Amino acid sequence: MRSWKSGIVYVDTNWRKVIVFSACFCFMTAVVAQNNDSQRYVGLQLLNLDPRPEAGMDIIEASINNGCNLVALTIQWDEVYKNNTSPPDWRQYDRQIEYIAKTNAKIALRIIVGRLSYRLNGFWTPKETMKDDLGRPVTGIYDRTCFSFSHQPTVTKSQNFIREVCRRYNSYQNQGKILYISFGNLATQELGYPHETNFEGGKQYLAGFDYSDSSLDSFRIWAEKRYKRINKLNYHWGTKHTSFQTLFPPRTAYNPYPAYQTKAGKDWYIFSHSQLKNYIDQTIAGIKQINPQYKIVNEYGAVTADFSAMLVSYGFKSLDQKADGSKVHNDPYYNHRWITDVLRSNSPNRWVLNEVFFTSQTPYDLLVRQFNECFEHGSKVVTLVISSPEAEAMRMMREVANRWINAPLAEIKPSQSISYTLTESLDSTMKNVEKRWLEKVGYNPRPVHIELKEDILSDEYWKPLSNNVLPIVTNQITERGSKPRKSFSYTLPKDAFTDPDGDIVKIEAVEKPQWLGLSNGVLSGNVPDILGDNRITLRATDDEGATVTMSFNLKVTNINIKPLARRPVPDLEGSLNQLIFYQFQGDHFDDPDGVIVRVRASGLRSWMTYTPKEFSAYPQEQGTFTVTLRAYDDDSAFVETSFKVKVLNKPPVARQVLPEKIIAVNKAFRFKISPNLFTDPDGEVVRVGAAKLPSWLRFTGTELQGTPAELGTYRVGIRAYDNGGDSVEIPFVIKVDLQGAKNLPPVARYSLPNVQLFSTQKFSYRVPDSLFYDTNGYVDKIETPNLPSWLTFKNNEIAGVAMQAGTYTVTIRAIDDDETAADVTFTINVRYAAINFELIQAGKVGERRFIGPLSNDDILLQSSIPEKITIYANCEAPVKKVRFKLTGPYQKITVADRFPFALFDETAGFTPVAGTYTLEATAFNDSLQVSAATIRFKIQTTQPLSDWQVYPNPFSEVCNLKLPKGFDRNSAGFNVVSLSGQTIFSGRKEIMIIDDVAYIDLTPYRISPNIYFLQVLNGDTVEKVIKISKQ
């Protein structure tokens, strides 16, 4: 199983990572290929990560020339169809297949239907993408992702593409050129579910899939069909789900393996297996409809590795029932004989295939061994993934091809056999199975038959559901009481009876006094004037007809019966400054012949709070405190119960372990014990001590000092004590030899990704303790030298808000106990967020539509614009409001405080009047300005404006006047005069004139609707008088 990362390919092993430079391809040979079942194939696996039409041809040619007789090509859905409207691009694949077909090599097609996350539009949405239980979509190498097997529309689209590929190259199948077809959905070019995903920045973590909405909906329907009732499921799962509609599978993120050991986890595996099998079977059926001669191979990352539980490939035996072969992608350090035995034993009459991943860092002999062991134990095909036709890879191709292509594949008849089950795989992985295999083969490995029994996929797995579990008494009713000549009423506890795997459907009183009745769970009646005991027997019936009974006594007496403490309150534990909370159950007290009228608490500390419904505390002191509850009945009798609140001290913890220290004999040794080595979660470390010191070593309180006189190994204990009296000790091993070891600086476990920020966007990063480690000491402290002025570093957290754009370098420095240091750097690229504008047709919901983007210097034809428009402002960064200022034929200042941020009301909008407009938008997050943008655009009319034309007329707030060309704007003035001769407005330089149009904004003057005269002045002379109308 391989996992890839950006431009680099990472090959995972059990104990190391081998890094291989990217764009990996695989290769084939030019040997006459036989068509019988005994022919073996040494193949090139060409991943086609480079989408250029000419890419890969050199690798294909070199591989065939060096002996391979198969070329397996990857065909990517999102390279053929980059979007849902683009024409298909088959150039690369057509060219490769046409070339191979002219040789003696066979062709295999690997069709991948995952897509790059930015190429989903029109194919599926992020909602239909596979997700982990945290809601994060699967993200693989190069930001590739895949769809949910439960979303049928996308499943159908992917299968249509697979069939399209098979139809396109069917003529090659008819010519006998195609050996097999495979299909996959994962970024690793494999089939099944992912077993890990990436945080932003590329850091991986383990997780099971698929928790997308469509998968959860399908799982809930599946579970309800299996269990029928939610209580039946809860009984078998050991859970308390309330309905199938809210049922959630077991969580698997970060630490998936324990989940599959539970009944719920196995159900989740079975469901996931069924979804994958449906996809496989449907896809194979579709391919066989095109040509039944196509051979289909299912390719998995692994079927025996621990993470096969998440891949849902442990059950490959049933997954491959309709396939013609099974292929896995072994890590070079795997036990290839064992894995091939597993595949061969459970694939009768089917091919077994494997894949070798070439890297120059992996020993040559190790990769050749993988070829040899796979072929020796029954593989028909083994392909080689390479990134270029380099000499070592071609030498390997030649060597393996010369040995195996002409060696017929013979039937293997193992003399020994073992078996294992799916349950064993999920409960304890397959390590124990491999141990049993090793016991059989010893030091002379030979094929063993290893039978997989897919027990949880059989009907036997579900047989326990048919066994009804009898109902039980869960809350025995104690003696009740009443005085004579009184009305009696008692509500049965809701949990008096329970059906572990179903529901209680009926409760009846089979024995009772005649005057007592039972209705809707309430015993009631008028008590006669007869003292004595009355036996009551209740019978409960579950939903499958099984019953259970319970009896209790009802005493009629003139003496008040004291209340009882029925359910004790459990003791509570907590730590300083951490909330302690307990909700009372309502049945802690019971009054057999009346009611509890009040409960009082005593012994409360100032930091404790009590109400009849709950108790809470936020401890401010350590110790054990007793709280007493006293309950009174309606005759003032009472009963008490107590519980303890224990505020515990948390012991110190070590931030890191101390590695072995190698020092020289007869040389002075000093080792500083930093106070930063320990921390206390609820107090402080007050003292550090050392124990088990050899005679030559002493501890000063801060430092170990001494000179060893002889060779040896000494195990010292370093113990930290907190202010609560607790302590923790960590071992420190000192090895004394002749030379000692030179101190090495700390090492960074991983690099930190660069960060992109918008100005005013908050940044924070907590430096994890795991970022650095020290091979022969410990990391004493973390510093951030030359930190940008807008950032602070406190309590291992870098935080701040950048107000200015720029690229800032952040250095994180680890200093060890010997004052040597190591740095990790990353950059923060801060830029101003852009504001983009959109022109929107205004109207009611359903009438609004996007017209297009609005940019600076745009010219819009009035005839092409709707009658009412508005403008949206969209900011790249999160904002809470946008302030608009529009000037021109219309003038408007407004603040939009909800998304979408619109200049005008979306329903009303404004009429686009011809002229030049200037729009300013300023975006804010609270009171902090995030971004600002200004554009100028022009609306042109198809009817040219005549000189001295006023528009619109009547006008609303802005009166626009077309001036003659060449009119001296510097001497222009404007007066608005009423019919009575009163000057309403007079203005000169404050009037905006653009392209011979004067924009006279009368908004501040609030003039009333009427007829007015507009006087145009040239200097002090009236040049023109125009009648205008204010609407």
Secondary structure, 3 states (H helix, E strand, C coil): CCEEECCEEEEECCCCEEEEECCCEEECCCCCCCCCCCCCEEEEEECCCCCCCCCCHHHHHHHHHCCCCEEEEEEEHHHHCCCCCCCCCCHHHHHHHHHHHCCCCEEEEEEECCEEHHHCCCCCCHHHECECCCCCECCCHHHEECECCCCHHHHHHHHHHHHHHHHHCHHHHHCCCEEEEEEECCCCCCCCCCCEEECCCCCEEECCCCCCHHHHHHHHHHHHHHHCCHHHHHHHHCCCCCCHHHCCCCCCCCCCHHHHHCHHHHHHHHHHHHHHHHHHHHHHHHHHHHCCCCCEEEEECCCCCCCHHHHCCCCHHHHCCCCCEEEECCCCCCCHHHHHHHHHHCCCCCEEEEEEECCCCCCHHHHHHHHHHHHHCCCCEEEEEECCCCHHHHHHHHHHHHHHCCCCCCCCCCCCEEEEEHHHHHHHCCHHHHHHHHHHHCCCCCCCEEEEECHHHCHHHHHHHHCCCCCEECCCCCCEEECCCCEEEEECCCCCEECCCCCEEEEEEEECCCCCEEECCEEEEECCCCCEEEEEEEEEEECCCCEEEEEEEEEECCCCCCCEECCCCCCEEECCCCCEEEECCCCCEECCCCCEEEEEEECCCCCEEECCCEEEECCCCCEEEEEEEEEEECCCCEEEEEEEEEECCCCCEECCCCCCEEEECCCCEEEECCHHHEECCCCCEEEEEEECCCCCEEECCCEEEECCCCCEEEEEEEEEEECCCCEEEEEEEEEEECCCCCCCCCEECCCCCCEEEECCCEEEEECCCCCEECCCCCEEEEECCCCCCCEEEECCEEEEECCCCEEEEEEEEEEECCCCEEEEEEEEEEECCCEEEEEEECCCCCCCEEEEEECCCCEEEHHHCCCCEEEEEEECCCCCEEEEEEECCCCEEEEECCCCEECCCCCCCECCCCEEEEEEEEEEECCEEEEEEEEEEEEECCCCCCCCCEECCCECCEEEEECCCCCCHHHEEEEEEECCCCEEEEECCCCEEECCEEEEECHHHCCCCEEEEEEEEECCEEEEEEEEEEC
